[in-house]
Amino acid sequence: MAITLKRQKEERPTPDAMTLVEHLGELRRRVMVSALAFVVMATFAFIAYNPILAFLKHPYCQAEAGHCAFYITGPLDGLSLRVKIAAYGGLFLASPVLLWQVWRFITPGLNKREKRYAVPFIVASIALFSFGCLVAYLIFPHALRWLGSIGGPSLHQILDPVNYLSLIVLMMTVFGLTFEFPVLLVSLEVARVLTPQKLASWRRWAIVAIVVVAGVVVPSSDPFSMLAMAIPLYVFYELSIVAGRIFVR
């Protein structure tokens, strides 16, 4: 007579059933996996230095009509640039693993209803952050042209690649973070902290606040980047009101 053995699925322990030591062990394991993913991807970015630099340099070449050369003033600048590209590239390439580890760490503490809300919010956050980085990358050539012309025709630019890399990465990061604005608003509406009616009544003040924020947080301080941030943020504000009404219903 054949005996059928059923393989039982191993259940993850609930947060209430885990001790403090088990919580710390779980956190350590997630941190170690994230650190390993970052090291592997940073090593890959260090090896793929040339194509990554060419990608980041493309807006500069667009602004200067192909005459885009970097100049370094110190013997360690080349190494510093490569290390920075490895660090930024490793963080970007390892971000899916990092986000997955964070998600797996917090999900045991969420109930089914909270998980149902968390998934679309996480997907929307990733999509909006990527969209913000894309907008910053596309608008950066216009920012460079404006910054190059504001000093007058007697000035000639000699760009340091380390400073250029810091500026374009900061631009993409700032745009990505500010484009999370609708996720924050909708979260507050779902939590009943704000209402769509209240946001609609604040529309005029919101326009002023958005313009001021765009003028303050844009690293390049050029009008093209300010408009590229302010206009989508206002559109996101209106969409947040519509989304809040849908979620409330």
KEDREN-27395 format. One line per 3 residues: number of its first residue (from 0); their letters; for each residue y negated, x, z negated of C-alpha. Coordinates in Angstrom, 3 decimals. Example, Ala and Ser with C-alpha at 12.3 -4.5 7.8 and 13.67 -1.06 7.14 Angstrom:
2
0 = as = 4.500,12.300,-7.800 ~ 1.060,13.670,-7.140
***
This chain:
249
0 = mai = 0.000,0.000,0.000 ~ -3.312,1.458,1.065 ~ -5.952,1.688,-1.545
3 = tlk = -9.498,1.298,-0.315 ~ -12.062,3.320,-2.134 ~ -15.601,2.010,-1.885
6 = rqk = -18.349,4.555,-2.020 ~ -21.018,3.289,-4.316 ~ -24.589,4.061,-3.497
9 = eer = -26.198,6.232,-6.095 ~ -29.084,4.387,-7.687 ~ -32.231,6.214,-8.591
12 = ptp = -33.134,5.873,-12.276 ~ -35.991,3.585,-13.148 ~ -39.098,5.088,-14.765
15 = dam = -38.347,3.312,-18.061 ~ -34.889,4.906,-18.150 ~ -36.192,8.441,-17.555
18 = tlv = -37.194,10.732,-20.377 ~ -40.270,12.933,-20.351 ~ -38.124,15.957,-19.489
21 = ehl = -36.584,14.066,-16.554 ~ -40.061,13.084,-15.321 ~ -41.186,16.709,-15.493
24 = gel = -38.009,17.835,-13.718 ~ -38.603,15.293,-10.958 ~ -42.204,16.458,-10.617
27 = rrr = -41.137,20.103,-10.484 ~ -38.624,19.377,-7.755 ~ -41.221,17.536,-5.642
30 = vmv = -43.752,20.346,-6.118 ~ -41.186,22.992,-5.140 ~ -40.238,21.112,-1.964
33 = sal = -43.919,20.674,-1.083 ~ -44.660,24.353,-1.720 ~ -41.698,25.420,0.421
36 = afv = -42.827,23.143,3.267 ~ -46.342,24.586,3.058 ~ -45.071,28.191,3.137
39 = vma = -42.835,27.496,6.143 ~ -45.580,25.721,8.094 ~ -48.195,28.313,7.140
42 = tfa = -45.881,31.033,8.446 ~ -45.484,29.087,11.680 ~ -49.276,28.683,11.960
45 = fia = -49.720,32.412,11.335 ~ -47.354,33.157,14.227 ~ -48.951,30.484,16.473
48 = ynp = -52.421,31.872,15.738 ~ -53.608,32.178,19.351 ~ -52.963,28.579,20.536
51 = ila = -54.371,27.141,17.298 ~ -57.514,29.257,17.636 ~ -57.854,28.201,21.287
54 = flk = -57.621,24.543,20.235 ~ -60.293,24.923,17.560 ~ -62.457,27.013,19.891
57 = hpy = -62.432,24.373,22.659 ~ -65.509,22.436,21.368 ~ -67.474,25.714,21.336
60 = cqa = -66.435,26.432,24.923 ~ -67.537,22.926,25.920 ~ -70.914,23.426,24.277
63 = eag = -71.493,26.800,25.937 ~ -70.056,25.863,29.365 ~ -67.191,28.346,29.101
66 = hca = -69.223,31.275,27.746 ~ -67.640,31.186,24.319 ~ -67.070,34.508,22.633
69 = fyi = -66.754,35.198,18.921 ~ -68.154,38.316,17.287 ~ -67.022,39.876,14.031
72 = tgp = -69.073,42.245,11.910 ~ -66.416,43.566,9.524 ~ -62.995,45.190,9.928
75 = ldg = -61.328,42.548,7.745 ~ -62.823,39.518,9.503 ~ -59.952,39.248,11.980
78 = lsl = -57.355,39.228,9.195 ~ -59.418,36.753,7.161 ~ -59.629,34.416,10.143
81 = rvk = -55.883,34.548,10.769 ~ -55.083,33.917,7.093 ~ -57.463,30.939,7.010
84 = iaa = -55.919,29.458,10.147 ~ -52.472,29.926,8.608 ~ -53.573,28.152,5.416
87 = ygg = -55.321,25.249,7.170 ~ -52.548,24.911,9.738 ~ -49.833,25.044,7.096
90 = lfl = -51.525,22.329,5.064 ~ -51.979,20.115,8.129 ~ -48.458,20.602,9.507
93 = asp = -46.844,20.160,6.093 ~ -48.866,17.023,5.264 ~ -46.052,14.584,6.279
96 = vll = -43.680,16.316,3.850 ~ -46.345,16.426,1.140 ~ -47.126,12.731,1.511
99 = wqv = -43.428,11.866,1.523 ~ -42.881,13.791,-1.718 ~ -45.813,11.993,-3.353
102 = wrf = -44.453,8.669,-2.125 ~ -40.942,9.360,-3.477 ~ -42.411,10.368,-6.825
105 = itp = -44.486,7.223,-7.350 ~ -42.185,4.580,-5.804 ~ -39.850,4.247,-8.830
108 = gln = -42.832,2.958,-10.788 ~ -43.714,0.239,-8.258 ~ -42.265,-3.244,-8.070
111 = kre = -41.338,-4.934,-4.798 ~ -44.723,-6.636,-4.403 ~ -46.592,-3.373,-4.977
114 = kry = -44.375,-1.538,-2.493 ~ -45.063,-4.230,0.101 ~ -48.786,-3.605,-0.263
117 = avp = -48.478,0.185,-0.565 ~ -46.757,0.802,2.776 ~ -49.470,-0.703,5.056
120 = fiv = -52.208,0.917,2.953 ~ -50.591,4.358,3.297 ~ -50.074,3.926,7.042
123 = asi = -53.677,2.745,7.462 ~ -54.955,5.698,5.396 ~ -53.103,8.221,7.560
126 = alf = -54.251,6.546,10.785 ~ -57.896,6.354,9.677 ~ -57.927,9.959,8.464
129 = sfg = -56.509,11.126,11.803 ~ -59.056,9.002,13.666 ~ -61.879,10.539,11.635
132 = clv = -60.657,14.059,12.444 ~ -60.502,13.146,16.132 ~ -64.070,11.769,16.124
135 = ayl = -65.348,14.941,14.453 ~ -63.522,17.126,16.981 ~ -64.938,15.184,19.943
138 = ifp = -68.510,15.083,18.644 ~ -68.571,18.748,17.591 ~ -69.690,20.125,21.017
141 = hal = -72.787,17.900,20.891 ~ -73.496,19.104,17.360 ~ -73.231,22.739,18.464
144 = rwl = -75.616,22.179,21.392 ~ -78.169,20.552,19.113 ~ -77.865,23.260,16.475
147 = gsi = -78.207,25.936,19.164 ~ -81.365,24.391,20.649 ~ -83.190,23.377,17.476
150 = ggp = -84.322,26.972,16.818 ~ -85.999,27.337,20.212 ~ -85.191,29.251,23.414
153 = slh = -85.981,32.656,21.888 ~ -82.888,32.541,19.662 ~ -79.458,33.564,20.939
156 = qil = -76.346,32.574,19.047 ~ -73.708,35.090,17.990 ~ -71.072,33.046,16.225
159 = dpv = -68.892,34.401,13.458 ~ -65.378,32.926,13.917 ~ -64.811,32.641,10.144
162 = nyl = -67.978,30.578,9.651 ~ -67.220,28.537,12.763 ~ -63.704,27.770,11.535
165 = sli = -65.007,26.736,8.114 ~ -67.574,24.399,9.701 ~ -65.237,22.627,12.124
168 = vlm = -62.508,22.194,9.484 ~ -65.074,20.886,7.002 ~ -66.412,18.466,9.636
171 = mtv = -62.942,17.111,10.381 ~ -62.097,16.799,6.688 ~ -65.348,15.007,5.809
174 = fgl = -64.977,12.570,8.707 ~ -61.334,11.950,7.815 ~ -62.141,11.214,4.171
177 = tfe = -65.152,8.991,4.869 ~ -63.121,6.976,7.358 ~ -60.928,5.926,4.406
180 = fpv = -63.850,3.642,3.459 ~ -62.221,0.387,4.671 ~ -59.000,1.146,2.783
183 = llv = -61.034,1.450,-0.428 ~ -62.897,-1.799,0.210 ~ -59.783,-3.799,1.070
186 = sle = -58.005,-2.377,-1.995 ~ -60.844,-3.595,-4.207 ~ -60.678,-7.010,-2.524
189 = var = -56.923,-7.279,-3.050 ~ -57.418,-6.283,-6.703 ~ -60.060,-9.062,-7.027
192 = vlt = -62.738,-6.540,-8.010 ~ -64.774,-7.499,-4.933 ~ -64.781,-10.599,-2.772
195 = pqk = -65.453,-10.933,0.966 ~ -68.378,-13.223,0.164 ~ -69.927,-10.585,-2.090
198 = las = -69.543,-7.884,0.575 ~ -71.113,-10.184,3.160 ~ -74.114,-10.770,0.885
201 = wrr = -74.536,-6.999,0.478 ~ -74.600,-6.363,4.244 ~ -78.261,-5.211,4.459
204 = wai = -77.945,-2.847,1.511 ~ -74.653,-1.579,2.905 ~ -76.335,-0.584,6.171
207 = vai = -78.952,1.431,4.273 ~ -76.307,3.058,2.052 ~ -74.111,3.954,5.038
210 = vvv = -77.008,5.624,6.871 ~ -77.994,7.579,3.747 ~ -74.423,8.693,3.083
213 = agv = -73.959,9.748,6.703 ~ -77.150,11.803,6.518 ~ -76.081,13.511,3.285
216 = vvp = -72.378,14.260,3.776 ~ -72.334,15.405,7.429 ~ -72.040,19.214,7.180
219 = ssd = -73.789,19.974,10.490 ~ -76.781,17.696,9.717 ~ -77.239,16.850,13.409
222 = pfs = -78.149,13.321,14.585 ~ -75.098,12.980,16.859 ~ -72.660,13.505,13.997
225 = mla = -74.655,11.202,11.723 ~ -74.500,8.379,14.263 ~ -70.824,9.115,14.963
228 = mai = -70.159,8.563,11.265 ~ -72.595,5.743,10.465 ~ -71.655,3.398,13.327
231 = ply = -67.863,3.393,12.664 ~ -68.494,3.017,8.922 ~ -70.537,-0.127,9.498
234 = vfy = -67.856,-1.482,11.843 ~ -65.284,-0.721,9.140 ~ -67.445,-2.598,6.637
237 = els = -67.393,-5.736,8.767 ~ -63.655,-5.389,9.417 ~ -63.072,-5.013,5.677
240 = iva = -64.703,-8.384,5.094 ~ -62.408,-9.998,7.663 ~ -59.334,-8.214,6.306
243 = gri = -60.246,-9.192,2.750 ~ -60.391,-12.871,3.696 ~ -56.943,-12.608,5.276
246 = fvr = -55.432,-10.823,2.252 ~ -56.999,-13.251,-0.209 ~ -55.491,-16.204,1.654
***
